[in-house]
Amino acid sequence: MIPSIPSIPSIPSIPSIPSIPSSTSSTLTSPIMRAARAIAHTNIALIKYWGKRPGAPDQNLPAVGSLSLTLERLRSDTTVGPAERDSFILDDIAEGMPGFDTSAAAKVFRHLDRVWSAAHTTPRPACAVISYNHLPTAAGLASSASGFAALTLAAAASFHLDLTGRHDRGALSALARRGSGSAARSLWGGFVRLDRGERADGADCRAHPLFSQDHWDLRLLVVHTAKGKKPVGSTDGMQRSADTSPYYPAWVATSEADLNAGERALADRDLAALGAVMEHSCFKMHSCMLATVPPLLYWNGTTLAAIQEVWEARRQGLEAYVTSDAGPHVKVLCRPEVAGPLAARLAAVPGVHTVDTLAPGPDATVELL
Ligand code: PMV
């Protein structure tokens, strides 16, 4: 089960760790920054991204575009505010507490630097970041997508970026991409396309919304087949595939056609066409991963059993299609009326922990505190 965490988190008061003041005192607003809170929902790629363009690692430029569905409920809720020194609290775990992830904190502070320097030349002020992930972290459910999208939006508002002008959502999407490629897509709800772009500075590598949340009432089932973190992170895995997989060039060369086919199928609300290209993109990506040296095998036996169960159900008239990311879980796309019976079948597959049923989710939001 995805833990149910209250949607409006209380800001924890932990001695000796600077936290964002809960009053609206003048410390919350300063000429250089103020406290802001953003909520961004995670997304699942229907047409996948795997691999980065060479050079400019800090730009994090994908080798291929991608097309995603933003999901309801699964989200990151992030507050950025002024502080005496940088601090990061994730799901109530602060520095010095068991389970605190120092490298995740370093990535967060690095990302704050990027957002700050988009509009300022002075040194970045210290920040307190408090974040809640209402989804399992690093288990193949892309907490990095919602996490970096929410962080980008909260920081941009906090740092007085011009959100209706030079730093509109498109520009923020390009900034979010530098934290995580999939995060570029989580600024919007519904169906989103991230373009590969051509420019070395990444300015044209940003996502844009294709269709809003209510364009097409689909369901995505998330079939959990394991617990815990994935063994190889996506950045390392992508580098290994680019370096060693003989299928990598073919993967890159055929992506654009899949993106266009996916976009067309979405426009037509043609589930058979969308499902076909979605599965093709997924299995091409995993073939490329499997042909990496050493192999990248993110699946387990239950992953395969769940995929086969979906295909068997489809043969029997329950129309549904699978996809899977850099992790063992299976995501299944179907119409709402199919979701209930299919979820029941998948929950009965030995090894399946839980099945969540999710509708399309909303745009990311931000508020000043
Ligand atoms: O952007 P990252 O590092 O979360 O990588 C995403 C990679 C996949 O989830 C496998 C595919 C995708 O497009 O989301």
Residues whose N, C-alpha, C, O or C-beta is under 5 A from the ligand:
A	BS01	PMV	A45 I47 K48 Y49 S66 S144 S180 G181 S182 A183 S234 D325 A326
